[in-house]
Amino acid sequence: MAGIAKNHDYHMVEPSPWPFVMSVAVLIMAMGGIFWMHEWTPWVFFIGLVGVLYTMYAWWSDVIKEANQGDHTAVVQMHHRYGMMLFIASEVMVFFGFFWAYFDGFFRLDDVEQYARVAATGGVWPPTGIELFDPFHLPLFNTLLLLTSGTTVTWAHHALLENDREGLKWGLVLTVLLGAIFTCVQAIEYMEAGFSFGGNMYGATFFMATGLHGFHVLVGTIFLLVCLIRALRGDFTPERHLGFEFAAWYWHFVDVVWLFLFASIYVWGSWGVAIHH
């Protein structure tokens, strides 16, 4: 309240319309998704999606303004870091569920209690008729892309800490470019797949796990692209760069998840079965 001295380091946010607007936009998008799945009209979904995207832009723009005004004190930054850590932990749990689904099919392929599964898969994993990818072709190339991008984003971070603006910009440019190439290569891989999402457990677990990761790569690429735009306009200092730090954390998380996907689903899961070149 005006006229009352502030005797703490916490940021008391101003009244904002964005939580309410986001709630309405998400509700419209969810209802639109239901309409679309019932073969009505997809436009309600896209109207809600536009509302969500606009609200994200406006809300985060306000947060950036608060940061540039100095409202994000050391205490506020600490709690922002806790929030990002919990968010990444929740993402780990999401991927854990999809890994669990894949390995449940892998290790219980001929379980007598899963007789319907045995009938559907032929008692083998991957199911009969599934032609897998060669893990040392496009998947390996994508692995090298992500590992390289982890190096470039770390270069950009260290350049920022040394107040090297050119190193920061070029490190982000390369990371965004590598992320975009990864997405393109994964799209090519999906188009060449010898199996589909529907009709079998393997296709469902493969496309959900790798597709969810691909979505995270796309989000992370946009996250880093926003950081690049902010860096080009002069944002971020060696002392204050929380937004970029969170983008780097998120990107390293994406890298680590891909390593687990590559090792378990592509390499380990393809031993002794037909490979699609």
MARPA-305400 format. One record per residue (C-alpha): x, z, y; residue in one letter. Coordinates in pm, whole numbers, plus 32768, in hexadecimal, padded with zeros to 4 digits. Layout:
BEGIN
XZYA
...
! end
This chain:
BEGIN
800080008000M
80747FB78160A
811380D78218G
8188818B80DDI
8300819280A5A
837981067F59K
844A820C7EA4N
848881537D5BH
852C80137CDBD
83F97F827C33Y
83507E497CB6H
81E27E827D08M
81517D237CE9V
80547C9D7DE1E
7EF27C4B7D66P
7F047AFE7CACS
7DF27A117C39P
7EC7797D7B22W
7E767A6F7A03P
7D007A297A30F
7D3578B17A5FV
7E1278A27928M
7D0A795B785BS
7BFE786178C2V
7CE477367880A
7D4577B67726V
7BD577F376D2L
7B7C7690773BI
7CA076047671M
7C3D76CD753BA
7AD276607553M
7B4574FB758DG
7C1B750E7455G
7AEB757C738CI
7A1A74607420F
7B2D736873CCW
7B4B73E07263M
79D273B5723FH
79F9724E72B8E
794872827403W
7A2C7238752AT
7B9F727F7566P
7B7C728676E1W
7B1C73F676F7V
7C5E744F7641F
7D30737E772FF
7C8274107861I
7CDC756C77E3G
7E4074FA7795L
7E6B747978FAV
7DED75C87979G
7EE57685789EV
800B75AB790BL
7FB175C87A7DY
7F8977417A63T
80DA775E79B3M
817C76987ACDY
80D5775E7BE3A
810678B47B42W
8275787F7AF3W
82AA77EF7C4FS
822F793C7CD9D
831D79F77BF1V
844179207C6BI
83E2796A7DD3K
83DE7ADF7D85E
85387AC27CE9A
85C37A037E14N
85317B087EFFQ
85F17C1A7E4BG
84C57CBF7DA9D
85697CB67C53H
86407DED7C6DT
872A7E5F7B59A
86137F2E7ABDV
851E7E0B7AC9V
86207D1F7A2FQ
86617E187918M
84F37E1F78BBH
84DC7CA578D1H
85F67C9877D4R
85397D8776F0Y
84087CA5770CG
84D17B6F76B1M
856E7C23758AM
84157C857508L
83977B227539F
84B87A91746EI
847F7B9D7365A
83127B31734CS
838679C97323E
846C7A367208V
833E7ACD7158M
827B7985717DV
839378BF70D9F
83B879CF6FD1F
825279876F67G
829978156F33F
83DC785A6E78F
8316794B6D9DW
8216783B6D50A
832877446CF2Y
83E978376C14F
82AA78B56B71D
827477526AF6G
83E5772E6AA1F
840B786A69CFF
82AA787F693CR
8281771268DFL
821C775C6777D
818178B5679CD
806E78DB6698V
7F9F7997679AE
7FAD7866687CQ
7F0977786785Y
7E6676A46894A
7FB976796939R
805B761567F0V
7F4A751267BCA
7F7D748A691EA
80FA74816919T
8138742767AEG
81F8756D6782G
832574F06848V
839F751A69ADW
8393743C6A6EP
825073C069CCP
8259728C68F1T
826D714C69BCG
830C71E56AF3I
843D71216B69E
851671FA6C48L
85FB71AA6D6AF
8770718C6D3CD
87DD72D06DEAP
892B72346E4AF
889271136F09H
87A2714E7031L
877F72C76FF1P
88F972F67002L
890B7221713DF
880172FA71DFN
88BF74317174T
89F873B37221L
892873617356L
889D74C2736DL
89ED7568732BL
8A877493743ET
896974EA7529S
89AA765B74E9G
8B0F761F755CT
8AA675657698T
89A6766C7701V
8AB0777A76D0T
8B9E76AA77A5W
8A94769778B4A
8A60781078A5H
8BD0786078C3H
8BF4775F79DBA
8AE178147A99L
8B8C79647A68L
8CC778C87AFEE
8BF3782F7C18N
8C4E76D27BA0D
8B1A76137C10R
8B8D74C37B85E
8BD175597A2EG
8A7A75FD7A37L
89CB74B57A8BK
8A8473DD798FW
8A6274E0787CG
88E974E478B4L
88D6736778C7V
898473457778L
88AF745576D6T
876A73B6774BV
87E3726076D4L
884372E5757DL
86F47396755CG
863B725375B1A
8708719074B1I
86B9729773A8F
8545726973E9T
856370EE73CDC
862771047287V
852771F471F4Q
841071017252A
84CC6FED719AI
84F770D3706FE
8383711F7064Y
832B6FAD7074M
840E6F6A6F49E
839370916E7BA
834070496D11G
8225714A6D13F
810E71B76DFES
808A72FC6E8CF
7F4D72FB6DBFG
7F1672FC6C4BG
803573DB6BD9N
80D1752D6C20M
822A74A06C5EY
81BC73B46D71G
80EE74C36E1AA
820775C56E1CT
831374C56E78F
825A74316FA1F
81DD7582701EM
833776217016A
83FF74FB709CT
82E8748A7186G
82C775E5721DL
843E75E57253H
8429748B72EFG
8322750F73E0F
840C762C743CH
85237531747CV
843974727565L
83D875B2761DV
8545761C7634G
85A774C676BBT
849E74E377CCI
851376477811F
867875CF7844L
860374A1790EL
855775907A01V
869C76577A13C
875775147A5FL
866574BF7B7AI
868C761E7C06R
880776067BEBA
880474B97CA5L
874275547DC4R
8832767A7DDBG
8787778C7D13D
884778807C33F
8978794A7C8FT
8A7979F77BB0P
89BF7B3D7BF3E
88587ABC7BE0R
87FC79B87ADBH
86FE7A6179F9L
8630792479C6G
875C7861794AF
87D179837873E
8680798C77C4F
868978127790A
87E0783576EEA
8763794F760CW
863A787D75A3Y
8718774F755BW
880578197481H
86D7789F73C4F
866577387387V
87C476E27309D
87CA78027212V
867077B57188V
86D7764C714CW
880B76BB708AL
872877836FA2F
863A765B6F80L
875375696F37F
87FB764D6E38A
86C076BA6D7FS
85C4759C6D93I
86A3746A6DB4Y
87DA74C76CECV
877675D36BF2W
861875446BC3G
869D73EB6B6DS
878974466A52W
87457378691AG
861E72AD69A2V
85E971476A1AA
867871086B76I
85E6701B6C79H
86F76F566D2EH
! end
